């Protein structure tokens, strides 16, 4: 079994630049003739959300301990099996479809208004 830091990861930064989401994919493995489940780990990091962008020594030591023990310094994480990951994917696709539909409607309305203004 691979360690988390050896797996493929993607990092997504919050627009406020104070949190970070790490998405890590654990591929299924053959364990004694059985294929294990695959998982997606969603880990949340915070960095710099305090006024002076410094962490207290307690927080720093906690991060160091997590790194030494688990290989990653996350504050919180969620592990998603295939079914839950598919549910998240469908939801994100639905949100994106709504956004694209609204954008399309706004473009059509703007084009219609521009057409009337030119005529």
C-alpha positions in Angstrom: 0.0 0.0 0.0 1.3 3.4 -1.0 1.7 6.2 1.5 -0.6 9.2 0.9 2.3 11.4 -0.1 3.2 8.9 -2.9 -0.3 9.0 -4.5 -1.4 11.3 -7.2 -2.7 14.6 -5.8 -4.4 17.8 -7.0 -4.4 21.0 -5.0 -7.2 23.6 -5.2 -6.7 26.9 -3.5 -9.5 28.9 -2.0 -10.2 32.3 -3.7 -9.5 34.0 -0.3 -5.9 32.4 -0.4 -6.2 31.1 3.2 -7.3 27.5 2.7 -6.3 24.7 0.4 -8.0 21.5 -0.7 -5.8 18.5 -1.5 -7.5 15.8 -3.5 -5.6 12.5 -3.4 -6.6 9.3 -5.4 -5.8 5.9 -4.0 -6.0 3.3 -6.8 -7.5 -0.1 -6.1 -4.9 -2.8 -5.2 -4.9 -6.5 -5.6 -4.8 -7.9 -2.1 -4.7 -11.7 -2.0 -6.8 -12.1 -5.2 -9.3 -9.4 -4.1 -9.4 -5.9 -5.5 -9.6 -3.3 -2.8 -11.9 -0.3 -3.0 -10.5 2.9 -4.5 -10.7 6.1 -2.5 -10.4 9.8 -2.8 -9.0 11.7 0.1 -10.1 15.3 0.5 -7.8 17.1 2.9 -8.2 20.6 4.1 -5.3 22.9 5.0 -5.4 26.4 6.4 -2.5 28.7 5.9 -2.4 32.4 6.7 -5.9 33.2 7.7 -4.7 35.1 10.8 -3.9 38.8 10.6 -0.2 38.3 10.8 -0.1 35.0 8.8 1.7 33.2 11.6 0.6 30.0 13.4 1.0 29.5 17.1 3.7 27.1 18.2 1.0 24.7 19.3 -0.4 24.6 15.7 3.1 24.3 14.3 4.0 21.4 16.5 0.6 19.7 15.7 1.4 20.0 12.0 4.9 18.6 12.5 3.5 15.7 14.5 1.0 14.9 11.7 3.7 15.0 9.1 6.0 12.7 11.1 3.2 10.2 11.9 1.0 10.3 8.8 3.0 12.0 6.1 0.6 14.9 5.7 -0.2 17.9 7.9 -4.0 18.3 7.2 -6.4 19.7 9.7 -9.4 17.8 8.5 -10.1 15.3 5.8 -12.8 13.3 4.1 -12.4 9.9 2.5 -14.8 9.1 -0.3 -15.6 5.7 -1.6 -16.7 5.3 -5.3 -20.4 5.8 -4.6 -19.9 9.0 -2.6 -17.3 10.3 -5.1 -19.8 9.8 -7.9 -22.5 11.6 -6.0 -20.1 14.6 -5.5 -19.2 14.5 -9.2 -22.8 14.5 -10.3 -23.5 17.4 -8.0 -20.6 19.4 -9.3 -21.6 18.7 -12.8 -25.2 19.9 -12.0 -23.8 23.1 -10.6 -21.7 23.7 -13.7 -24.6 23.0 -16.0 -26.7 25.5 -14.1 -23.9 28.1 -14.4 -23.5 27.5 -18.1 -27.3 27.7 -18.7 -27.5 31.1 -16.9 -24.5 32.3 -18.8 -26.1 31.2 -22.1 -29.4 33.0 -21.1 -27.5 36.2 -20.2 -25.6 36.1 -23.5 -28.8 35.6 -25.5 -30.5 38.5 -23.7 -27.5 40.8 -24.2 -27.4 39.9 -27.9 -31.1 40.5 -28.2 -30.7 43.9 -26.5 -27.8 44.8 -28.8 -29.8 43.8 -31.8 -32.7 46.1 -30.8 -30.3 49.0 -30.1 -28.7 48.7 -33.5 -32.1 48.5 -35.4 
